[in-house]
């Protein structure tokens, strides 16, 4: 893309920041230039965020129906998976899978709840009752 062809659409970050883009300069060499955004990229990001929000809502509904523990909701809300959650908590993935069951979660000792709460940046009470 040439420097004068850089899209200057409203970007995902709005007027907060500009994106650095590589372009071909007048001399034919690559250089950097700034773009305020590109509609195509913004649309793609919106689709991705819609997917994230759908997963969060699905997890929320499972917790409300008693099919999953609040760990699932917060894991989706923080855009984590079992591997990431395992790495941060030190719990084995199979242990976390057990903690996703409400019957197991409700019996977790305070120390394990504190570990989850700290990672999810909520209190233990908010972890136990995330929706009030």
C-alpha positions in Angstrom: 0.0 0.0 0.0 1.3 3.4 -0.8 1.5 6.2 1.8 -1.3 8.2 0.2 -3.6 5.1 0.2 -3.6 4.5 3.9 -7.2 4.2 5.2 -8.2 6.9 7.6 -11.6 5.5 8.7 -12.8 5.6 12.3 -10.8 2.9 14.0 -11.6 0.6 16.9 -9.7 3.0 19.3 -11.5 6.0 18.0 -9.6 9.2 18.5 -7.6 7.7 21.3 -4.7 6.4 19.3 -3.4 5.9 15.7 -2.3 2.6 14.2 1.2 2.1 12.8 1.1 0.7 9.2 3.8 -0.3 6.9 3.6 1.4 3.5 5.7 1.8 0.4 7.3 5.2 0.3 8.0 7.4 -2.8 11.4 5.8 -3.1 9.9 2.3 -3.2 11.1 1.3 0.3 9.0 0.2 3.2 8.4 2.8 5.9 5.9 3.3 8.7 2.9 5.7 8.6 -0.1 6.3 10.8 -3.7 5.5 10.2 -6.7 6.5 12.2 -8.3 3.1 11.4 -9.8 1.0 8.7 -13.5 0.0 8.4 -12.7 -3.6 7.4 -10.5 -4.1 10.4 -13.1 -2.5 12.7 -15.8 -4.7 11.3 -13.6 -7.8 11.9 -12.9 -6.7 15.5 -16.6 -6.2 16.1 -17.4 -9.7 14.9 -14.7 -11.1 17.2 -16.1 -9.1 20.2 -19.6 -10.3 19.4 -18.4 -13.8 19.6 -16.7 -13.1 23.0 -19.9 -11.5 24.3 -21.9 -14.5 23.1 -19.7 -16.9 25.0 -19.9 -14.8 28.2 -23.7 -14.7 28.0 -23.9 -18.5 27.3 -21.7 -19.1 30.4 -23.9 -16.7 32.4 -27.0 -18.7 31.4 -25.3 -22.0 32.3 -24.4 -20.6 35.8 -28.0 -19.3 36.3 -29.4 -22.7 35.3 -27.1 -24.5 37.7 -25.3 -26.3 34.9 -21.9 -24.7 35.6 -20.1 -23.0 38.4 -19.2 -19.3 38.3 -15.7 -20.2 37.3 -16.9 -20.8 33.8 -18.5 -17.3 33.7 -15.4 -15.5 34.9 -13.1 -17.6 32.7 -15.1 -16.5 29.6 -15.4 -12.9 30.9 -11.6 -12.7 31.2 -11.1 -14.4 27.8 -9.3 -17.4 29.3 -9.3 -21.1 28.6 -8.4 -24.1 30.7 -4.7 -23.8 29.8 -4.5 -20.2 30.8 -6.5 -20.7 34.0 -4.3 -23.6 34.9 -1.1 -21.6 34.3 -2.3 -18.7 36.5 -3.8 -20.7 39.3 -1.4 -23.7 39.4 -4.4 -26.0 39.3 -4.3 -29.0 36.9 -6.7 -28.6 34.0 -8.6 -31.7 35.1 -9.0 -30.1 38.5 -10.5 -26.9 37.0 -12.9 -29.1 34.9 -14.1 -30.5 38.2 -14.4 -27.0 39.7 -16.7 -26.1 36.8 -19.3 -28.4 38.3 -21.5 -26.5 40.8 -21.5 -29.4 43.2 -17.7 -29.4 43.4 -17.4 -25.6 43.4 -19.7 -25.2 46.3 -17.4 -27.4 48.4 -14.1 -25.7 47.5 -12.0 -24.6 50.5 -11.5 -20.8 51.0 -7.9 -20.9 49.8 -8.9 -22.2 46.4 -11.7 -19.7 46.1 -9.3 -16.9 47.1 -7.0 -18.0 44.2 -9.8 -17.8 41.7 -11.1 -14.5 43.1 -7.7 -12.9 43.0 -7.2 -14.0 39.4 -10.6 -12.8 38.3 -10.2 -9.5 40.3 -13.4 -10.1 42.4 -14.1 -10.8 46.0 -14.8 -14.3 47.1 -18.4 -13.3 47.7 -18.7 -12.0 44.1 -17.1 -15.2 42.9 -19.7 -17.3 44.7 -22.6 -15.1 43.7 -21.6 -13.2 40.5 -25.1 -12.0 39.6 -26.2 -10.6 43.0 
